[in-house]
Structure formats: structure tokens, C-alpha cells
Amino acid sequence: MIINRASKLFQPIVALQKNQILINNESISKSTQLMLNNGIIKQSSPGIFHFLPVGLRVLDKLIKLIDTELRYVDAQKVMFPTLTHAKLWKASGRYQDVASELFKLKDRHDTEYLLSPTHEETSADLIASLGLVSFRKYPLKLYQITSKFRDEMKPRFGLMRARQFIMKDLYSFDIDVERSKKTYAQMCDCYDKIFAKLAIDWVKVLGSSGTMGGDLSHEYHLPSAIGEDKLVQCGDCNYSANLEYIHNIIKTEANITSCPNCSSSNIKITNGIEVGHTFLLGEKYSKALNSKYLAEDGKPKLLHMGSYGLGVSRIIAAAVEILSEETAIKWPTLLAPYRTVIIGPKIGSKEEAKLAVTPENVYQHLNVVNTLMDDVLYDDRSDMTIGKRLLEAKRTGYPFAIVLGSKATQNPPQFEVINLYNQDQHFLSLDQLVDFFSSSSNFDVCKLSSSAKV
Ligand SMILES: [Zn+2]
């Protein structure tokens, strides 16, 4: 059996004095600081980051969660090329519109390319290249989860406004406007499910289509004081919109004091971090790239597209920002890099000499539990005190620790389970440990206690 051992883990933790904050800079958010200090990510250059092993586990879990939900809506995973021929973006007109944010490059033949921040043109071109395909082959949803690039003027807040980031982008193709609206509603439901699984508050608001174009667009935000968007929510009619969107409609940047929909003054304005965006695109890109299908009447017709983005690495940063304490990370429980860490006695201690069950035995017992499969870390650094290892576990954001202390030397042995998110403690036998971690309700408790409100 492979044992995940803390001694083998590449997690360069920055040693800090108690409550010391490493960097004092307003462009470094709490989440960035926590992730840098705890060896989750490292900066390579401004706005560009390495995901280290612990961080990559979190990213992989989020990707798996998204993949699972997207299978329920019949979306198929692909990988579009990152290098996009500039002619595609010239055809849609976006090459000029968003020119300053694009990373552009040329090959040795002087042909222009860009590092794509999004793939409406690429996907529309793929469909166009198939020629006329029967209407029966639609709807079609293709998505990928890959690195995207944006030449941010001021990269800041770590993964939140980065120049290279991980995004889920999905493109839908429907044969008419009614069906594309149905797809749109289905995708919004899917997003709701994803955020519900993360057990984190989210707000869905009307958003501007901006340079993307199209007829209808919504944004998904995680409310946070450091969010750069202002969200207007009406307490009477459920209207919610990005302030920028309202300004575009009423064509003024005046203060908003009442709901644009029902005129109620019962409105709330909060800051949000945009983590998702949905667009009903209509025929904009299919027209530009000539993406057509063969209709029932035998005629070629333009496809109706939708575009659905999720800022995957940004969701991670925003969740850490919202859930964490100043000096310890809290993850959405489903994303914690390991769900539990096993800590044995210090080498040479009297507990170590009298242990009835080794930490490896406990590990083997737990690794067969469904909710913990490959999700247990054995902190085998027995030259460190239990307290020091517990502190690191708490900083890194493992929800649970199992400590083999003095009661583990009794017959029968008792193991201390500590919920590091709310400090709950239990002493359990080996069988009770398995029961405890087999019950998903224990993770629900953990979720509730970790969803601190902003
Ligand atoms: Zn209203």
C-alpha cells in the first residue's frame, strides 16, 4: 500500500512567528498570503504561479467535482489548442476589441497567434470545419479545463487576478434560439449545484456581455470585501445585477438607491468576486466563423451558441479568502488537500514506547473508508512534537487530525480526533474511527462550521 507521508511532501512552509504576517502589501490578499506561506502555491513571476503538490490536490479535486456535474448535463470534455490563429479572432472582431489584454506572438513564418483567454472562435471554427452536420447531432456541449492567459495591467491578489490561470470553458451549440435558452437554464442549474457542493455562499446576478457580445449574461460571485465588483440585490423582487450592468442600462454612473426592476428602496449592495460567467451568444460567433448545420428542411442554418466559464483557480483563492482565519487556511471540505492527518507520538517519548497500534495500522484501517480513499496523510515527522505538527495541519487546512497520544497506549487504545475547523474533540476506538469517517454527516458538520459569513 502506498502511504502518503508528510516527510516526503514537497510543501515549503514559511516559518512564521506566532501571528506574524509575512508580507504587508495591499495587493496581497489574505488568501494569497496563506497559500504562499503554507507551500500551496509559489509565485514564478508577477501574476504567474506554480501549483505545488498540496495546491494541486485541491485543484484536482475541484476539477473532478466540476467534471462530475458536467457529465449530468451531457457535456463532453475536450482540449482545444492554447495557440489560436489570429485570423479567427480577426473574423469575430475581437482581435481589435480586447487587443491590450491579449498575449500575442508570431511563429517563424511571421504568422500571428495568440495565447487564448477563451475559445468561442476556436470551438465555432471546429464545428464549421465539420461541414453541414444533421440537426439530429445537436445540442452539443464541449468544454475543457485548461490554462488561460490574460495580460493583466495590474495582476493582484494572487490567483484571483493572475496572468495565467485555470478556467473551465464550455461552448454549447443549439439549432435554434429556444433550444439554446433551454441549454442556458440547464447550465445555470448545473452551476448552482457546483457552488452548493462547495458549501459556500454565492450570488447570481445579471451581467454585462461586454466584448463577448450576445443577448443574455449572468455572473456568479462569491461575496467578499476584497471583491472588485459591486452587486445590487433587491429584497423585494429578487432582482440582482452587477452595478456595472445597471449603469449600462440606465446610461449613467449615478448612485443606485432603488431597484431598477420594482423601484423598491429595499436594496443591498455588496462586493463580489466573479467566479463564473454565462453568455447566451446567439449567432455572433457562428456567423463570423460560418458554423452551420443541416436543418430538417434540408437547408443550412446558423447554430446558436452559449459560452459558460468558471474561474477554477479563482474559485480556490476566493474560497480561501472567505472561509479562512488570519493564520490558518480553511477549504471547502470537499476540496481540502487531505481530509485527515494522522499524527503519532514524538520519537523517544514514553507514548511511543508503549503504543498498542502504530500510526501505519491506523492509516491502513482508514484508507479503506470510502470518504477517505487516498485522502489520509500520515505525518511521520516524529522528530517534531505533536503540537508543532498539529499547528502545521491547522495552518494547511486539513479538516481533521487523528492524534496517537497517551490514550493510544491504553488497552483498548483510544485515538483523539480533532476537528481543526471548529476544535471539536472525540476519543474513539479503532472501529469507531472507521464509523466516524464513514459517516458523511461528520463532514457536513465540518462544512457548517467552516462557512463563516462575510
Ligand atoms: Zn426589486
Residues whose N, C-alpha, C, O or C-beta is under 5 A from the ligand:
A	BS01	ZN	C234 D236 C237 Y239 C259 N261 C262 S263 S264
